[in-house]
Amino acid sequence: MHDMDSIAAYIARDSEFHAAKQVERFFASVERLKTHPRMGRIVPEIGHASIREISVGNYRLIYHLKEEDLAEVLTVHHSARKFPFVRVLPNIRGVRRKR
């Protein structure tokens, strides 16, 4: 949630309307994950089947597929920025950076 709040605050500096729309897109994507948790692609920087992502505009919603029907959002990250290994990997046991 902190990631989404930060993104919304940044966008709202220019447009509260667009900030609200972006947050709606994030939540709509999370809702789709509830019924289709495997819909995202495997994050290429990690290369592990349980770490997946979906694109939401210019953002990557990165999540952990904890069970076949349970996904946990790890971070929402702007696609132009460096990959947030520090925010993704410490949360998942046994998953390492792809070499």
C-alpha positions, 0 to 999 in steps of 0.5 A: 500500500505504501508504494501505491500511496507514494505513487498517488502522491507524486501524480497528484502534484500535477493531477489529483484526477489522474492520481485517483485513476492510477490507483483505481487501475492498481486495485482493479489489477489486484482484484483480477489477481484474486481470480487469476493469480497466475495471470502475470508473467514471471519476473525476468530479473528473478526467473522464479515461477512464484515471483510474477508481475503484471503491467499497470500503465507504466508500473510493474505490480510485482507479486509472490504466488504463495499458493496456487490460489493466493498472491501477495503483492510485494511492490508496485514499481515504475518500469523505467526505474532500476529493479527493486531487488531489495524490496522483493527478495528479502520477502521470499525464502529460497528465491535468489537473484537471476544470474 
